[in-house]
Amino acid sequence: MNCFICRKSNWMQEKCLGFLKNLLENYKENIEDDDVFLLLECNGADEVLARLVREALPQDVVESMSEHRRKGFLLELDDDPVHTTLGGLWNVDAIRPKVRNILPALFDHALSSPWGEAEGKDVFHDKVVELQNTLKLNDMEIDIMLVALALQENLLENPMRLRGSSRDIMMMSGCLKSSQSSILDLLSPQKPLRRFECLDDDLDIGRTVYQFFCGLTDEPLASSYFTKDTAETLPWSDFADLAKEHGSILKRMLTASPKPVNILLYGAPGTGKTSFACALAREIGRSCYSIAQNTNDRGDTARSSPASRFGALQVCDGQVLPEESLIVVDEADDMLQGSCGLGGLFMLFGGASSSRTGDKGLLNSVLDTMKTSTVWITNTPAGALDESSRRRFDYSIRFEPLNCEQRQRPHQLGGGRPHARPRRLRLLELRLAARPLHGRRHAGARLRDD
């Protein structure tokens, strides 16, 4: 599939020509793939090139190269396409400086033949601006992504016929006049381009971003990372003892605290954690936003990497109004345990193997920078949660498995009912710690036997 929108963008044309100009400026080797000059092909370019060559080279040299091959190249100005002629001339060492001198006129001619309408809206440019504003990418990150897209769309070609990630790194370095180490740093899994899945492990454009660029969806890009919950929520009273024991403290923390509050709901699956979080948002009069579990393809049930979901969370935090919102991170199991590796690309450069588990350092960083109160939901047993990470949350509630009677009364959730129970149940007892933790007061949940 080709991205026709970018191929009709005059802005993308100008960017690609700038990338190619940078690449050739410091490139001193032979051209193995003359397709590198395809970007200069346009109406009238062959005539311009023929004139420039005849002006730049002595007549006897032109005649000699038209009659005898040099390094397998025979000059045929009136027959060969522009990229073939340029590639052949470039590889003659004595003539290469002359080729460099005529390239600016060819670049100017290419710009005078725009890909799209001379006037009017540039849809692709608008999409790039939306992506940059949504994901808070800097200009260098945008340019790295555009080089990756140009390579993927065969708008740019590698002069050395390299393939794979090593080719892409070299091309990005040359096209952007930046060191390979700087490029690699911006491509690390923790940085925005990989965390937001703008680029995958092979440095191709991520599926969600590519579909957005191609205009395959009319939805805002942000909807790929989070959604506003509009479904009907259960009444707060349906949570019985859970609302009674925890409700007043949670409401006070969420509405009175000047700082964002992070709440952890953990324990057995199917016990109403997600419903409780949504009902809590409604109870305090806030909009509830859910972080996408798969930010790469909404039609697939597989979850994205923890780093990508942390990225989606930060996108949501930057788009919503903190005082009017409550963010819910469901199925956060992988985000709250383990450590995140560096991925296949970085194994190539001596890095570690990839992993689908979270990064405690990234978790701490996100908790420190969030502006919106967030509910984190995990089915991970208490013993499997890192204790130091669990203490980072301002409040935590452990959900017990439902007993037989509770399963027969689905309208009463959260492991408790307002009336007497026929059997002993373990209740959650809240304990507000007096000590400050990382600048915030911490509330934990402890179990006891009734």
ROVO-795208 format. One record per residue: x negated, y, z negated of N, C-alpha, C in turn. Coordinates in steps of 0.2 Angstrom, whole numbers, plus 2048, in hexadecimal, padded with zeros to 3 digits. Atoms other than C-alpha are relative to their C-alpha. Layout:
XYZXYZXYZ ...
This chain:
7FC7FA8008008008007FC806800 8047FA7FF7F98118058048067FC 7FD7FA8037FC8217FB801806805 7FF7FC7FB80482B8098008087FE 8007F980280783A7FE7F98037FF 8077FD8017F483C7FA7FD801807 8027FF7F97F183A80D803806804 7FD7FA7FD7FC8498117FF8067FC 8027FA8047F48548047FA804802 8057FC7FE7EA86280A7FB8017FA 8057FF8067E38647F87FC7FA7FF 8048068007DE8527F87FA800805 8058007FA7D58548097FA8057FE 8067FC8027CB8638027FC7FD7FA 8048038067C68597F27FC7FB803 8048067FD7C184A7FD7FA803804 8067FD7FD7B68558087FB8037FC 8057FE8057AE85D7F97FC7FA7FD 8048068037AA84C7F27FB7FD805 8048037FA7A38468037FA805800 8067FB7FF7988568047FB7FF7FA 8058018067918537F27FC7FA801 80480780078D8417F67FB800805 8058007FB7848458067FA8057FF 8057FB80177B8547FF7F97FD7FD 80680380376F8497F57FF7F9802 8018067FE7708397FE7FA7FF805 8068007FC75F8348067FF7FA804 8018077FD76182280C804800807 7FD8017FA76781B81C8087FF7FF 7F980180177A81A81F8017F9803 7FE8067FE77F8088208077FF802 7F98007FE79180B822802807803 7FF7F97FD79581A82E8078027FF 7F97FD8027A781A8288008057FB 8007FB8057A182581B801807803 7FE7FA7FD7A3833828807800803 7F98007FD7B582E82D8048067FE 7FC7FB8037BB83C822800807805 8017FA7FC7B484982F8047FF807 7FD8017FA7BE84183D807804800 7FA7FD7FF7CC84C843801803807 7FF7FD7F97D38558537FA804802 8057FC7FD7C585C85D7F98007FD 8068018047B78568517FA7FE804 8058037FB7AE84C85F7FD806804 8027FA7FB7AD85C86A7FB8047FC 8047FC8047A686685B7F97FD7FF 8078038017998598577FC800806 8048007FA7938578697FD807801 8037F97FF79186A86A7FA8017FB 8057FF80578886B8597F97FC801 8068057FF77C85C85E7FC803805 8047FD7FB77786486E7FD8077FF 8037F98027748758667FA7FE7FB 80580180576A86D8587FA7FC802 8068057FE75F8608617FE803807 8027FF7F97548638708037FC805 7FC8047FA75B85E8817FC7F9801 8048067FF74D8518838017FB7FB 7FE8058057518498738077FD801 7FA8027FE7638488778007FB805 8008057FA7608408887FC7FA7FE 8048068027538348808057FB7FC 7FC80480475F82E8738077FE803 7FA8027FC76D82D8807FE7FA804 8028057FC76282188A7FD7FA7FD 80480580475881787D8038007F9 7FE80180675E81086D7FB8017FB 8057FF80675681585C8047FD7FA 7FD80480675980984E8077FE802 7F98037FE767801858805805802 7FA7FB7FF77081285B7FE803807 8007FC7F977381986D8058067FF 7FC7FA80077982B86D805800806 7FB7FF7FA78A82C8778058057FD 7FC7FB80379183D872807801803 7FA8007FD79F83C87E8057FA7FF 7FC8068007A582B87A8017FE7F9 8008038077A18268688048057FB 7FD7FC8057AC82C8597FB8047FC 8057FC8047A583984D7FC7FC7FB 8048048067A182D83F7FB7FC803 8058047FD79782284B7FA804801 8057FB7FE78D8308527FC8027FA 8047FE8067898378417FC7FB7FC 8048058047848278397FA7FE804 8068027FC7788238477FB805800 8057FB8007708348477FD8017F9 80280080776F8348347FA7FB7FF 8048058027658248347F9801804 8067FE7FD75782C83F7FD8057FC 8037FC80574C8338327FE807803 8027FA7FE74584183D806805802 7FB7FC7FE7568478428058027FA 7FB7FF80575F8468318008077FD 7FF7F980275B85882C804804804 7FC7FC7FB76385E83C8087FE7FE 7F98038027738538378028047FA 7FE7FD80677385B826802807802 7FF7F97FF77386C82E807801804 7FA7FF7FC78286983A8067FD7FC 7FA80380478D86082C8058067FE 7FB7FB802794871825805802805 7FB7FF7FA79C8758368057FB801 7FB8068007A48648368058007FB 7FB8008067AB866825805806801 7FB7FA7FF7B28778298057FE805 7FB8027FB7BA8708398057FB7FD 7FB8048037C286282F8058037FB 7FB7FC8057C986E822805804805 7FB7FC7FC7D18788318057FB803 7FB8047FE7DA8688358047FC7FA 7FD8038067E58658268047FA801 7FC8078007ED854821807801800 7F97FF8017FD85C81D802806803 7FD7FA7FE80886B8207FC8067FE 8047FB8027FE87B8208038047FA 7FC7FD80580C8838168057FB7FC 7FC80480381787C8097FD7FC7F9 8028038068168727F97FC7FA801 8058068008088657F68027FC7FA 7FD8058058118577ED7FB7FD7FC 80580480380184D7E97FD8057FB 8037FB8057F985D7E18048017FA 7FC7FF80680885F7D68007FA7FC 80180680580784D7D07FA8007FC 8078008037F584F7CC8008057FA 7FF7FB8057F985F7C28047FD7FA 7FC8038058078557B97FC7FB7FC 8048058037FC8477B57FB8037FB 8057FC8047EE8537AE8038037FA 7FD7FD8067FA85C7A38037FB7FB 7FD80580480384C79D7FA7FD7FC 8058048037F38437997FA8047FD 8057FC8037E88527947F97FE803 8078027FD7DA84D7A07FC806802 8047FA7FE7CC8597A47FE7FF807 8017FF7F97C685E7B57FC7FA803 8058057FE7B88517B68047F9800 7FC8068007C48437B18057FF806 7FC8007FA7D08487BF7FC7FF806 8048027FA7C28487CC7FE7F9800 8028078007BC8377C68067FC803 7FA8037FE7CE8317C9801801807 7FF7FF7F97CF8397DA7FB7FD804 8058047FC7BF8317E08027F9800 7FE8078007C58207DA8067FF805 7FA8017FB7D68237E47FD801807 8037FF7FA7CC8297F37FC7FA803 8038077FE7C28197F38057FB801 7FB8057FF7D180F7F1804801806 7FC7FF7FA7DA8177FF7FB800806 8058007FB7CA81680A7FF807803 8017F97FE7C982980B7F9802800 8077FF8017B78288057FD7F9801 8038067FF7AB81A8097F98017FE 80680080379B8158017FB7FF806 8058007FB78C81880D7FC7F9800 8048068007838088078047F9800 7FC8067FF7917FB8098007FD7F9 8008038077917F87F68087FE7FF 7F98028027A17F07EE8007FF7F9 7FF8018077A87EF7DD7FF8067FC 8007FB8047A67F97CE7F9804801 8077FD7FF7937FD7D1801805806 7FF7FC7FA7998057E28048077FD 7FC7FA8027A68107D97FC8057FB 8047FC80479A8167CC7FB804804 8057FC7FB78D81B7D9804805803 7FD7FB7FC79A8247E38038057FC 7FD7FB8057A282D7D47FA8057FE 8067FC8027908337CF7FE804806 8027FC7FA78C8397E1805805802 7FA7FB7FE79D8417E58018057FB 7FF7FB80679D84A7D47FA8037FE 8067FD80278B84E7D27FF7FF7F9 80080180778B8467C17FC7F97FF 8048068027808397B98047FA800 7FC8068017868277B98017FF7F9 7FF8008077848277A68068047FE 7FB7FC8027908357A58077FE803 7FB8037FD79C82D7B18037FA7FB 7FE80680579C81D7A68038027FA 7FD7FE80679F826797807802800 7F97FE7FF7AF82E79E8047FA802 7FC8067FE7B481C7A48007FB7FA 8008058067B28147928077FF7FE 7F98028027C280B78C8038057FB 7FD7FB8057C481877E802807803 7FF7F97FD7C482778A807800804 7FA8007FD7D482D7928017FC807 7FF8037F97D28267A48027F97FF 7FE8078017D281479D8057FF7FB 7FB8018057DC81778E807801802 7F97FF7FD7EB81E7988017FC806 7FF8047FA7E88117A6800803806 8017FD7FA7E481D7B37FC7FC805 8048057FD7D78117B88007FA7FD 8008078037D67FE7B67F97FE7FF 8078038017C77F37B27FC800806 8048007FA7C27F37C4800807803 8017F97FE7C38067C5805802806 7FA7FE7FC7D38067D08058047FC 7FB7FC8037E18127CD8057FB7FC 7FB8048037ED80A7C0806800803 7FA8017FC7FD8047C68058057FF 7FB7FB8028088107BD7FE807803 8027FA7FD7FE81F7C3800800807 8008007F97FC8197D4807800803 7F97FF7FE80F8177D68038077FF 7FE7F98018118287CF7FD804805 8037FC7FA80582F7DC8047FF806 7FD8027F980E8267EA807802800 7F97FE80081F82D7E58057FA7FF 7FC80680082681C7E18068017FA 7FB7FF8058308237D28018077FF 7FF7F98018388337CF8008027F8 8007FE8078368327BC7F98047FE 8067FD80282983D7B37FB7FB7FE 8068048028188357B08017FE7F9 80080180781B83679D8047FA7FE 7FC80580182982A79E7FD7F9800 80380680081D81C7A27FC7FE7F9 80380080681581F7918047FF7FA 7FB800806824822785807801803 7F97FE7FE8378237868048027FA 7FB7FD80584482C77C8057FB7FF 7FA804802850820773806803800 7FA7FD7FF8618237788067FB7FE 7FC8058028698137738038017F9 7FC7FF8078768127647FC7FD7FB 80480380586D80F7548057FE7FB 7FC8038058748057458018067FB 7FF7FC80587B80F7377FB7FF7FA 80580180586F8137298037FC7FA 7FD80480587B80B71D7FF7F8801 8018077FE8787FA7267FA7FD7FD 8068028038677F971E8007FF7F9 7FF80280786E7F770D7FA8027FB 8067FF8068607F56FF7FA803803 8067FD7FD8537FA70C800807800 7FF7F980085A80B70E8018037F9 8007FD80785E80D6FC7FA8007FC 80680080384D8086F67FB805803 8057FC7FD843812703802806803 7FD7FB7FC84F81E70B7FE8077FE 8017F980384D82D7007F9802801 8077FF80083A82C6FF7FE801808 8027FF7F983882A712803807803 7FD7FA7FD8448387167FC8067FD 8037FA80383B84470A7F9800803 8078007FD82A83F711800803807 8007FE7F982F842723803807801 7FD7F97FF8398527217FC8057FC 8037FA80482F85B7137F8800801 8078007FF81D8567177FE805806 8037FB7FB8138647207FC7FC806 8048047FB8098567298047FA802 7FD8057FD80E8487347FF7FA7FB 80080580581283872A8007F9805 8018077FD80D8267308037FB7FC 7FD80580481881872A7FF7F9804 8018077FE81480572C8067FC7FE 7FB8068028227F872D7FD7FA803 8038067FE81B7E772D8037FA7FD 7FD8068038207D572A8037FC805 7FD8057FC82B7C8731804803806 7FC7FE7FA8327CA7438087FF7FF 7F98018008457CC7458038027FA 7FD7FE8068487D5735802807800 7FD7F980084E7E673B7FB806800 8057FA80183D7F073B802805805 7FF7FB7FA8417F874C8068047FF 7FA7FC8018537FC7488008047FA 8017FB80684E8037377FD806802 8047FA7FE84280F73F804804804 7FB7FC7FC84F81574C8058037FC 7FB7FD80485C81773F7FD8057FB 8037FB8048508217347FF806804 8007FA7FC84D82D742806803801 7FA7FE80085F82F7448028037F9 7FE7FE8078628317317FD8077FF 8047FA801855840731801805805 7FE7FB7FA85C8487417FB801805 8067FF7FB84D84574C8017FB806 8008047FA84B83E75D7FB7FA7FF 80580680184382C75E7FD7FF807 8048017FA83682976B7FC7F97FF 80480780182F81776E7FA800805 8068017FC81E8147758007FA804 7FF8067FC81E8097847FB7FA7FE 8048068028177F77817FC7FE806 8048017FA8117F6793800806804 8007FA7FD80B80679A7FD800808 8038007F98047FF7AB8067FD805 7FB8027FB8147F77B28067FE7FC 7FA8008048257F97AA8047FA802 7FD8067FE82B7EA7B47FD7F97FD 80480680281F7DE7AB8018007F8 7FF8018078227D77997F98007FC 80780080480F7D77957FF8077FD 8017F98038097E47897F9802803 8067FD7FE7FB7F078D7FB7FF7FB 8068018057EA7F07848028057FA 7FF7FC8057EA7F87737FE807801 8027F97FF7E0807779805803805 7FB7FD7FB7ED80A7878068027FC 7FA7FE8047FB80A77A7FE8067FB 8027FA8047F181676F800806804 8007FA7FB7EF82177E807802801 7F97FE7FF8028207818038047FA 7FE7FD80680582576F7FE807800 8037F98007FA834771804804806 7FC7FC7FB8038397818078027FD 7F97FF8038148387787FF8067FB 8017FB80580D84276A7FF807802 8027F97FC807850776806803803 7FB7FE7FC81885177E8068027FC 7FA7FF8048258517707FF8057FB 8007FA80682A85E7637FF7FC7FA 8028048068228577538068007FB 7FB7FF80682F85F7478077FD802 7F98037FE83E8577517FF7F9803 8028077FD8368467557FE7FB7FB 80380680483283574E7FE7FB805 8038057FB8278297588007FA7FD 8008078028298177577FB7FC804 8048047FC81B80B75C8017F97FE 7FE8078018227FA75D7FB7FB802 8048057FE8197EA75E7F8802800 8077FD8018097F27587FB7FB7FE 8048058038017E27537F9801802 8078007FE7F27E375E7FC8077FF 8037FA8017EF7F575B7FD8017F9 8028008077ED7F27487FB7FB7FE 8048058027E17E47487FA7FF805 8058027FC7D07DF74F7FC806803 8047FA7FD7C47EA75A8007FF807 7FF8007F97C57EF76C7F9800803 8068017FC7B77E9778800805806 8017FB7FB7B17F37878027FE807 7FD8027F97B87E97967FB7FE805 8058047FB7B17E07A57FB805804 8047FB7FD7AA7F07AD7FA8017FC 8067FF80479F7F379E7FC7FA7FE 8048068017997E179D7FB801806 8057FF7FB7917E57AE7FA8047FE 8057FB8027877F37A67FD7FE7F9 8028038077837E87968048017FA 7FC7FF8067927EC78C8037F97FD 7FD80680379D7E07828067FE804 7FB8037FC7AB7D57888078037FE 7FA7FD8027BD7DB7888047FD7FB 7FC8028057CA7D977B807803800 7F97FD8007DD7DB7788028027F9 7FF7FE8077DB7E07667FE8077FF 8017F98017DB7F175E7F98027FE 8067FD8037CD7FD7588028047FA 7FF7FC8067CD8037467FE807801 8037F97FF7C381274B805804804 7FB7FD7FC7D08167588068027FC 7FA8008057DE81374C7FF8067FC 8027FB8047D681F740800807803 8007FA7FC7D382C74D807803802 7F97FE7FE7E582C7538048027FA 7FC7FE8067EC82D7417FE8077FE 8037F98027E183C73E802806804 7FE7FB7FC7E784574D807801802 7F98007FE7F984174F8048067FD 7FC7FA80380585074D8077FE7FF 7F980280181584674D8017FA7FB 7FF80680581B83A73F8027FA804 8008067FC81A8287458027FA7FC 7FF8078038218177407FD7FB804 8038067FD8168087448037FA7FE 7FC80680281E7F77457FC7FA802 8048067FE8157E77458027F97FC 7FE8078038197D47427FA7FD7FC 8068038038077D173B8017FF7F9 8008018078077C972A7FC8057FC 8047FB8048007D471C7F97FE7FF 8078028017F17C971A7FC801806 8047FF7FA7EC7CC72C7FF807802 8017F97FF7ED7DF72B7F98027FC 8067FD8047DC7E87278038047FB 7FD7FC8067DF7EF7167FE807800 8027F98007D57FF719804803805 7FB7FD7FB7E08027298078017FD 7F98008037F07FE71F8008067FB 8007FA8057EB80B712800807803 7FF7FA7FC7EA818720807803801 7F97FE7FF7FD8187218028047FA 7FE7FC8068068247168067FC7FC 7FA8048048148177128007FA804 7FF8067FD8168057168057FC7FD 7FB8048038247F97147FF7F9803 8018077FE8237E67158077FD801 7FA8037FF8327DD71D8007F87FF 7FF8078028377CC7168047FC805 7FC8047FC83E7BE7218088007FD 7F98008028517BE7218027F97FD 7FD80780285A7B07178067FE804 7FB8037FC8687A671D806804800 7FA7FC8008767B17177FF807804 8017F97FC86E7C171E8007FF808 8008027F986C7B872F808800802 7F98017FF87F7B572E804807800 7FD7F98008827C872B7FB805803 8057FB7FD8787D17388018077FF 7FF7F98018807E17347FD8037FA 8037FE8068777E17247F87FE800 8078017FE8647E37277FB8027FB 8057FD8048547E671F7FF7FC7F9 8018048068547D87128038027FA 7FD7FE8068607DF706807802801 7F97FE7FF8737E27038018047F9 7FF7FB80687B7EF6F78037FC7FA 7FC8048058847E16ED7FB7FA7FE 80480680387E7D26E37FE7FB805 8028067FB8747C46EC8017FA7FD 7FF8068038777B26E97FA7FC7FF 8068038018657AE6E97FA8067FF 8057FB8028557B66E37FC802807 8047FE7FB84D7C16F07FA8057FE 8057FC80283D7CA6F0801807803 7FF7F97FF83F7DD6EF7FA804802 8067FB7FF8347EB6F58008057FB 8017FB80582E7F66E77FB805803 8047FA7FE8278076EC7FB8027FB 8057FD80581880E6E47FD806803 8037FA7FD8138206E87F98017FC 8077FF8038008216E57FF8077FE 8017F98027FA8306DC7FA803803 8067FD7FD7E98316E4801802808 8007FE7F97E783A6F57FC7FB804 8048047FB7E18307047FF803806 8027FD7FA7D8838712805807801 7FC7F98007E184970D8077FF800 7F98018017F284170C8027FB7FA 7FE8058067FC8386FE8037FA804 7FE8067FD7FF8267018057FC7FC 7FB80480380E81C6FE8007F8802 8018077FE80C8096FE8067FC7FE 7FB8058028187FA6FC7FE7FA7FD 8028068038167EC6F08057FC7FF 7FA8058018207DC6EE8007FE7F9 7FF8038078267D56DE8067FB800 7FA8058018327C76D98058047FC 7FA7FD8038437CD6D48017FC7F9 
